[in-house]
Amino acid sequence: MTSSQAPFVVSKTAEIDAPADRLYGIIADYRSGHPRILPPAFTALTVEAGGVGAGTRIRVGMRVFGRVMTFPAEISEPDPGRVLVERNLGERPSVTTFTVDRIDATRSRVTISTELPVRTGVLAGIERWMTRRLLEPIYDAELTKLADVARESLPQGNA
């Protein structure tokens, strides 16, 4: 980050009625799981290498304030089975982290958190407000879709 930018974090957390390993599996599967949890703000997700977890490379399209932005990202797993990181390799780098914490055998806490650079100075407050206003509803929708997909994949009698 340059001296005219400082890190800014936006995150949302939800408790979901599903085992942690099931939720993490959906998030880490960029071929069939992850695309199912993306809200309409995402216009595309293409797997360029790998497909599940660390080493996966993707290209993502996202509608931001009426404009579609496409960027490459690389996936890592600093804590496999619990923490997955998407590093945006585009012109405006950011890091999105998915953290899945086990509450008990059938319930988990999932957090989506993005750290991105924003300006400092007079424009900082406006940019932070706009970024939060854009990302928080997207993360709420993504967490809701994650719960729905996990519920669909639960064996009968465990829903």
C-alpha positions as YAML, in Angstrom:
chain: A
units: angstrom
residues:
- id: 1
  name: MET
  ca: [0.00, 0.00, 0.00]
- id: 2
  name: THR
  ca: [1.17, 3.48, -0.74]
- id: 3
  name: SER
  ca: [1.50, 6.25, 1.79]
- id: 4
  name: SER
  ca: [-1.80, 7.71, 0.51]
- id: 5
  name: GLN
  ca: [-3.64, 4.51, 1.44]
- id: 6
  name: ALA
  ca: [-4.38, 2.75, 4.71]
- id: 7
  name: PRO
  ca: [-5.93, -0.67, 5.29]
- id: 8
  name: PHE
  ca: [-9.65, -0.83, 5.93]
- id: 9
  name: VAL
  ca: [-11.59, -3.93, 6.98]
- id: 10
  name: VAL
  ca: [-15.23, -4.81, 6.30]
- id: 11
  name: SER
  ca: [-16.61, -8.03, 7.76]
- id: 12
  name: LYS
  ca: [-19.82, -9.89, 8.49]
- id: 13
  name: THR
  ca: [-20.41, -12.96, 10.65]
- id: 14
  name: ALA
  ca: [-23.28, -15.42, 10.83]
- id: 15
  name: GLU
  ca: [-24.04, -18.53, 12.86]
- id: 16
  name: ILE
  ca: [-25.14, -21.32, 10.52]
- id: 17
  name: ASP
  ca: [-26.84, -24.61, 11.33]
- id: 18
  name: ALA
  ca: [-24.34, -26.88, 9.60]
- id: 19
  name: PRO
  ca: [-21.10, -28.63, 10.54]
- id: 20
  name: ALA
  ca: [-17.93, -26.58, 10.04]
- id: 21
  name: ASP
  ca: [-16.36, -29.09, 7.65]
- id: 22
  name: ARG
  ca: [-19.42, -28.99, 5.36]
- id: 23
  name: LEU
  ca: [-19.39, -25.17, 5.25]
- id: 24
  name: TYR
  ca: [-15.65, -24.99, 4.66]
- id: 25
  name: GLY
  ca: [-15.95, -27.58, 1.92]
- id: 26
  name: ILE
  ca: [-18.53, -25.47, 0.08]
- id: 27
  name: ILE
  ca: [-16.43, -22.31, 0.38]
- id: 28
  name: ALA
  ca: [-13.19, -24.02, -0.73]
- id: 29
  name: ASP
  ca: [-14.76, -25.73, -3.78]
- id: 30
  name: TYR
  ca: [-14.43, -23.10, -6.51]
- id: 31
  name: ARG
  ca: [-15.77, -25.42, -9.22]
- id: 32
  name: SER
  ca: [-19.20, -26.23, -7.77]
- id: 33
  name: GLY
  ca: [-19.60, -25.06, -4.16]
- id: 34
  name: HIS
  ca: [-18.37, -21.47, -4.07]
- id: 35
  name: PRO
  ca: [-20.20, -20.37, -7.26]
- id: 36
  name: ARG
  ca: [-23.50, -21.42, -5.63]
- id: 37
  name: ILE
  ca: [-23.05, -18.98, -2.72]
- id: 38
  name: LEU
  ca: [-22.23, -15.90, -4.78]
- id: 39
  name: PRO
  ca: [-24.90, -13.17, -4.70]
- id: 40
  name: PRO
  ca: [-25.97, -11.29, -7.88]
- id: 41
  name: ALA
  ca: [-23.26, -8.63, -7.42]
- id: 42
  name: PHE
  ca: [-20.84, -11.26, -8.74]
- id: 43
  name: THR
  ca: [-21.18, -11.61, -12.51]
- id: 44
  name: ALA
  ca: [-18.72, -14.47, -13.05]
- id: 45
  name: LEU
  ca: [-16.28, -16.84, -11.37]
- id: 46
  name: THR
  ca: [-13.88, -18.72, -13.61]
- id: 47
  name: VAL
  ca: [-11.38, -21.27, -12.30]
- id: 48
  name: GLU
  ca: [-8.05, -20.81, -14.07]
- id: 49
  name: ALA
  ca: [-6.03, -23.37, -12.07]
- id: 50
  name: GLY
  ca: [-6.78, -25.90, -9.36]
- id: 51
  name: GLY
  ca: [-10.33, -25.72, -8.14]
- id: 52
  name: VAL
  ca: [-10.36, -26.69, -4.48]
- id: 53
  name: GLY
  ca: [-8.54, -24.78, -1.76]
- id: 54
  name: ALA
  ca: [-4.91, -23.67, -1.75]
- id: 55
  name: GLY
  ca: [-3.29, -23.09, -5.12]
- id: 56
  name: THR
  ca: [-6.56, -22.35, -6.88]
- id: 57
  name: ARG
  ca: [-6.48, -19.32, -9.19]
- id: 58
  name: ILE
  ca: [-9.73, -17.66, -10.20]
- id: 59
  name: ARG
  ca: [-11.00, -14.73, -12.21]
- id: 60
  name: VAL
  ca: [-13.95, -12.91, -10.67]
- id: 61
  name: GLY
  ca: [-16.39, -10.43, -12.17]
- id: 62
  name: MET
  ca: [-18.17, -8.09, -9.75]
- id: 63
  name: ARG
  ca: [-20.64, -5.25, -10.27]
- id: 64
  name: VAL
  ca: [-19.45, -2.23, -8.31]
- id: 65
  name: PHE
  ca: [-21.58, 0.90, -8.39]
- id: 66
  name: GLY
  ca: [-23.01, -0.02, -11.80]
- id: 67
  name: ARG
  ca: [-19.68, -0.99, -13.37]
- id: 68
  name: VAL
  ca: [-18.37, -4.55, -13.81]
- id: 69
  name: MET
  ca: [-14.83, -5.03, -12.57]
- id: 70
  name: THR
  ca: [-12.91, -8.23, -13.32]
- id: 71
  name: PHE
  ca: [-9.87, -9.31, -11.34]
- id: 72
  name: PRO
  ca: [-7.69, -12.38, -10.82]
- id: 73
  name: ALA
  ca: [-7.34, -13.90, -7.36]
- id: 74
  name: GLU
  ca: [-5.21, -16.58, -5.75]
- id: 75
  name: ILE
  ca: [-6.41, -18.88, -2.98]
- id: 76
  name: SER
  ca: [-4.40, -19.92, 0.08]
- id: 77
  name: GLU
  ca: [-5.28, -21.81, 3.26]
- id: 78
  name: PRO
  ca: [-3.24, -20.50, 6.19]
- id: 79
  name: ASP
  ca: [-5.30, -22.77, 8.50]
- id: 80
  name: PRO
  ca: [-6.70, -25.57, 6.27]
- id: 81
  name: GLY
  ca: [-10.26, -26.53, 7.10]
- id: 82
  name: ARG
  ca: [-10.78, -23.29, 9.03]
- id: 83
  name: VAL
  ca: [-9.31, -20.25, 7.20]
- id: 84
  name: LEU
  ca: [-9.32, -19.67, 3.45]
- id: 85
  name: VAL
  ca: [-7.88, -16.50, 1.87]
- id: 86
  name: GLU
  ca: [-8.61, -14.96, -1.54]
- id: 87
  name: ARG
  ca: [-5.89, -12.51, -2.56]
- id: 88
  name: ASN
  ca: [-7.09, -10.10, -5.26]
- id: 89
  name: LEU
  ca: [-4.20, -9.71, -7.69]
- id: 90
  name: GLY
  ca: [-5.86, -6.90, -9.65]
- id: 91
  name: GLU
  ca: [-4.99, -3.22, -9.83]
- id: 92
  name: ARG
  ca: [-6.68, -2.58, -6.49]
- id: 93
  name: PRO
  ca: [-5.38, -5.39, -4.28]
- id: 94
  name: SER
  ca: [-7.48, -6.68, -1.41]
- id: 95
  name: VAL
  ca: [-7.57, -9.76, 0.78]
- id: 96
  name: THR
  ca: [-10.82, -11.56, 1.60]
- id: 97
  name: THR
  ca: [-10.72, -14.14, 4.39]
- id: 98
  name: PHE
  ca: [-13.34, -16.80, 5.09]
- id: 99
  name: THR
  ca: [-13.12, -18.13, 8.66]
- id: 100
  name: VAL
  ca: [-15.23, -21.11, 9.74]
- id: 101
  name: ASP
  ca: [-15.35, -21.79, 13.49]
- id: 102
  name: ARG
  ca: [-17.04, -24.86, 14.94]
- id: 103
  name: ILE
  ca: [-19.60, -24.02, 17.64]
- id: 104
  name: ASP
  ca: [-20.66, -27.64, 18.09]
- id: 105
  name: ALA
  ca: [-21.17, -30.71, 15.89]
- id: 106
  name: THR
  ca: [-24.06, -29.14, 13.94]
- id: 107
  name: ARG
  ca: [-23.52, -25.38, 14.23]
- id: 108
  name: SER
  ca: [-20.75, -23.06, 13.02]
- id: 109
  name: ARG
  ca: [-19.77, -19.40, 12.94]
- id: 110
  name: VAL
  ca: [-18.64, -18.09, 9.54]
- id: 111
  name: THR
  ca: [-16.95, -14.72, 9.02]
- id: 112
  name: ILE
  ca: [-16.23, -13.07, 5.68]
- id: 113
  name: SER
  ca: [-13.72, -10.26, 6.08]
- id: 114
  name: THR
  ca: [-12.03, -8.08, 3.46]
- id: 115
  name: GLU
  ca: [-9.04, -5.86, 4.01]
- id: 116
  name: LEU
  ca: [-8.53, -3.30, 1.27]
- id: 117
  name: PRO
  ca: [-6.67, -0.04, 0.79]
- id: 118
  name: VAL
  ca: [-8.60, 3.23, 0.99]
- id: 119
  name: ARG
  ca: [-7.41, 6.78, 0.75]
- id: 120
  name: THR
  ca: [-6.47, 8.83, 3.75]
- id: 121
  name: GLY
  ca: [-7.43, 12.43, 4.26]
- id: 122
  name: VAL
  ca: [-10.68, 14.14, 3.30]
- id: 123
  name: LEU
  ca: [-11.94, 11.39, 0.98]
- id: 124
  name: ALA
  ca: [-11.21, 8.57, 3.44]
- id: 125
  name: GLY
  ca: [-14.51, 8.83, 5.32]
- id: 126
  name: ILE
  ca: [-16.60, 8.85, 2.15]
- id: 127
  name: GLU
  ca: [-14.69, 5.95, 0.62]
- id: 128
  name: ARG
  ca: [-14.97, 3.88, 3.80]
- id: 129
  name: TRP
  ca: [-18.70, 4.57, 4.07]
- id: 130
  name: MET
  ca: [-19.31, 3.65, 0.42]
- id: 131
  name: THR
  ca: [-17.19, 0.51, 0.67]
- id: 132
  name: ARG
  ca: [-18.99, -0.67, 3.80]
- id: 133
  name: ARG
  ca: [-22.37, 0.11, 2.19]
- id: 134
  name: LEU
  ca: [-21.38, -1.96, -0.87]
- id: 135
  name: LEU
  ca: [-19.78, -4.98, 0.83]
- id: 136
  name: GLU
  ca: [-21.89, -5.60, 3.95]
- id: 137
  name: PRO
  ca: [-25.10, -6.48, 2.05]
- id: 138
  name: ILE
  ca: [-23.08, -8.66, -0.33]
- id: 139
  name: TYR
  ca: [-21.59, -10.56, 2.61]
- id: 140
  name: ASP
  ca: [-25.01, -10.90, 4.29]
- id: 141
  name: ALA
  ca: [-26.40, -12.40, 1.07]
- id: 142
  name: GLU
  ca: [-23.38, -14.68, 0.65]
- id: 143
  name: LEU
  ca: [-23.72, -16.00, 4.21]
- id: 144
  name: THR
  ca: [-27.45, -16.61, 3.67]
- id: 145
  name: LYS
  ca: [-26.75, -18.49, 0.43]
- id: 146
  name: LEU
  ca: [-24.02, -20.51, 2.18]
- id: 147
  name: ALA
  ca: [-26.57, -21.58, 4.82]
- id: 148
  name: ASP
  ca: [-29.06, -22.51, 2.08]
- id: 149
  name: VAL
  ca: [-26.52, -24.56, 0.10]
- id: 150
  name: ALA
  ca: [-25.34, -26.33, 3.27]
- id: 151
  name: ARG
  ca: [-28.94, -27.14, 4.18]
- id: 152
  name: GLU
  ca: [-29.57, -28.57, 0.68]
- id: 153
  name: SER
  ca: [-26.58, -30.87, 1.01]
- id: 154
  name: LEU
  ca: [-27.40, -32.19, 4.51]
- id: 155
  name: PRO
  ca: [-28.46, -35.83, 4.68]
- id: 156
  name: GLN
  ca: [-32.17, -36.41, 5.39]
- id: 157
  name: GLY
  ca: [-32.99, -36.15, 9.09]
- id: 158
  name: ASN
  ca: [-30.17, -33.65, 9.84]
- id: 159
  name: ALA
  ca: [-31.82, -30.55, 8.41]
...
